[in-house]
Amino acid sequence: MNNRRLLPFIIIGVIALFVVAGISSSLFFTVQADERAVIFYKFGQGLDKDHIVQPGFHMKAPWNEAYIYAVRETSSDENMDVLDKNGLSIHVEVSVRFHPIPDKIGYIHEKFNRAYVNVLVIPEMRSVVRQIMGRYSAEEIYSTKRAEVEATIKVESEKILSQNNVTMVALLIRSIQLPEQIKMAIQNKLQQEQEALAYQFRLDKERSEAERKRIAAEGESRANNIINNSLTDKLLKMRGIEATLELAKSPNSKVIVVGSGKDGLPMILGGN
């Protein structure tokens, strides 16, 4: 008798359990460590742009919507054809790294929805690449100003994306492909420029060596002139006498004839 009385409650409990299980995905949601979320209140204030749901397990009313965004750094590779300032077609491969500003995903959702990468990032990046590369010649892009082109594209793209709450981390030009005949002409020109620089370096080196030798010769000549001008007859005689006296002090036997040498210097005869 008691079991019959409990039966309606058991049935209601089972039904309630199935209902809760069925709508649990609408009641509960999880935000991962590299994600953030915003809530759209269908019967209330609408999209709550300024309240960002942080990582963790959360609950909401089943009629409200939670929009979860990945805020980790993301990369996109793009292949595209652009024209240089002379109208020459260039094929480039570009990589861009970016991420949404975590505290601003509500504004991104309001303006671009979760398709912001395809709606905002990629189209703007492609547009900037075409504009910047159109200011340079193929030779400059391929060789001498590649780093400058890359940096300018990054600055211009970063400016546009930051205005729309997306942070540009890096932009890299992975490859540049030119028509084969243009590529060969540029490579030949660069090779000739390098050969000319090497030849100029050798000329400068030889000029420096010749200048060094000239300066050394002039210095040696001035030194000789100074020595010759300082060697008077009296000085030579005095140095000769000093040398003779030093020699006479040696233990070896010898005969010294004073005043019998050339210019009146002492003459040393014999000696062991």
Stockholm file with secondary structure:
# STOCKHOLM 1.0

chainA/1-272         MNNRRLLPFIIIGVIALFVVAGISSSLFFTVQADERAVIFYKFGQGLDKDHIVQPGFHMKAPWNEAYIYAVRETSSDENMDVLDKNGLSIHVEVSVRFHPIPDKIGYIHEKFNRAYVNVLVIPEMRSVVRQIMGRYSAEEIYSTKRAEVEATIKVESEKILSQNNVTMVALLIRSIQLPEQIKMAIQNKLQQEQEALAYQFRLDKERSEAERKRIAAEGESRANNIINNSLTDKLLKMRGIEATLELAKSPNSKVIVVGSGKDGLPMILGGN
#=GR chainA/1-272 SS CHHHHHHHHHHHHHHHHHHHHHHHHHHEEEECTTEEEEEEETTTTEECSSCCBCSEEEECCTTSEEEEEECSCEEEEEEEEEECTTSCEEEEEEEEEEEECGGGHHHHHHHHGGGHIIIIIHHHHHHHHHHHHTTSCHHIIIIITHHHHHHHHHHHHHHHHHHTTEEEEEEEEEEEECCHHHHHHHHHHHHHHHHHHHHHHHHHHHHHHHHHHHHHHHHHHHHHHHHHHHCCHHHHHHHHHHHHHHHHTSSSCCEEETTCSGGGCCEEECCC
#=GC SS_cons         CHHHHHHHHHHHHHHHHHHHHHHHHHHEEEECTTEEEEEEETTTTEECSSCCBCSEEEECCTTSEEEEEECSCEEEEEEEEEECTTSCEEEEEEEEEEEECGGGHHHHHHHHGGGHIIIIIHHHHHHHHHHHHTTSCHHIIIIITHHHHHHHHHHHHHHHHHHTTEEEEEEEEEEEECCHHHHHHHHHHHHHHHHHHHHHHHHHHHHHHHHHHHHHHHHHHHHHHHHHHHCCHHHHHHHHHHHHHHHHTSSSCCEEETTCSGGGCCEEECCC
//
